[in-house]
């Protein structure tokens, strides 16, 4: 159970990065840096750093994640992740998503190739074999018109932040995050001072998971998850700066400590 908790923290952190997407074409590449802290039960358990480079309509995002000295609360994790693709007025279209991480003594790798928002190929190492009767298999439709988990929550400045639904594929599971607006709250960190849009989040699993899983059912029933979005002036986009995710062992808080470039 500890490994599953920590892996979800890593995936959430990946979705929580603040890159400079959806910016207009520029003559010179633009670099944006963002950092996040993760706490569980009020204790710091992980941190993440991300670097985004925008060159015209192309983008690359790379980052690293690692647990702190208190990582015995969850599994010890360290890893890197990256995505590259092109930007449209409505969303980021990934061409390649990659994550490598170690959990304890085990190592994992996932690589997804996209084309036009559809999944072209997936590599998982070690290879995942899910053949039990309670496994909900992926269909071809589940891998069409989807977003990668790293850049799914970066939204154009001219679009609605919430309500909206985000179809996400992480290499194994296909889920939809449904966002509804709850209000506006003040937020401050290095690089940002202002109001953040608060969205309630509902987790909706579609395929690539074990039916009846207690962890999946817990997330499906949650109605208290939140993500706060801030507007990046230079980048021309909204990205998350805060998230609250209740878990069975306590509340996880993910907060941007830097949101600039």
Secondary structure, DSSP 8 states (H G I E B T S, - for coil): -HHHHHHHHHHHHHHT-----S----SS-EEEEEEEEEEETTEEEEEEEEEEEEETTEEEEEEEEEE-TTGGGS--EEEEEEEEEEE-SS-EEEEEEEEEEEETTEEEEEEEEEETTEEEEEEEES-----STTEE---TGGGSS-B-TTTTT-EETTS--SSEEEEEE-SS-EEEEEEEEEEEEEEEEBTEEEEEEEEEEEEEEEESEETT-HHHHHHHH---EEEEEEEETTTTEEEEEEEEEEETTEEEEEEEEEEE-
